[in-house]
Amino acid sequence: MKIVSIFSGAGGLDLGLIQANHQIIWANDIDSDSCETYKLNIGNHIICKDISKVELAEIPDCDVVIGGFPCQGFSMANMLRVVDDERNTLYKQFYRIIKGKKPSYFIRVVVPL
């Protein structure tokens, strides 16, 4: 399947899907160090950009959208969390892309803290 990966980080999930014979056709993360690691280990198809600034037209059509938006802003494990943490609205970007691209499947990754 052709997969779009958002909140990709260094690409751990992407690597597993590649090893399962799927194709990551586009990836995105905002962290430059993660993007550089991704490029070295997986490929140059990652875009290092704030996902809220990415237009739907920039993202190719795909079979699957995967991603694990950050939860630090609202996680009970974060004793310094605040309501207005900008990360708290990133789930809306995940939804925006799923709604706009209409993949057959999506995978929302939850990483326990």
LINCORFEN-V812717 format. One record per pair of residues at least 6 apart in sequence whose ideal C-beta (glycine too) atoms are under 6 Angstrom apart, sorted by the first residue. I is the first residue (numbers start at 1). J is the second residue. If there is no record, write none. Layout:
i->I j->J
i->I j->J
This chain:
i->1 j->22
i->1 j->63
i->1 j->64
i->2 j->23
i->2 j->25
i->2 j->62
i->2 j->63
i->3 j->17
i->3 j->22
i->3 j->24
i->3 j->62
i->3 j->64
i->3 j->66
i->4 j->26
i->4 j->59
i->4 j->62
i->4 j->65
i->5 j->14
i->5 j->24
i->5 j->27
i->5 j->66
i->6 j->28
i->6 j->51
i->6 j->67
i->7 j->67
i->7 j->68
i->7 j->69
i->8 j->14
i->8 j->27
i->8 j->29
i->9 j->29
i->9 j->34
i->10 j->34
i->10 j->37
i->10 j->38
i->11 j->38
i->11 j->42
i->13 j->109
i->14 j->24
i->14 j->42
i->25 j->60
i->26 j->45
i->26 j->59
i->26 j->60
i->27 j->45
i->27 j->46
i->28 j->47
i->28 j->51
i->29 j->35
i->30 j->50
i->32 j->48
i->35 j->46
i->35 j->48
i->38 j->46
i->51 j->93
i->52 j->93
i->56 j->100
i->62 j->103
i->63 j->103
i->63 j->104
i->64 j->103
i->64 j->105
i->65 j->97
i->65 j->98
i->65 j->103
i->65 j->106
i->66 j->107
i->67 j->94
i->68 j->109
i->68 j->111
i->69 j->90
i->69 j->91
i->69 j->94
i->70 j->87
i->72 j->78
i->73 j->81
i->73 j->85
i->73 j->87
i->73 j->88
i->74 j->88
i->75 j->113
i->77 j->113
i->98 j->106
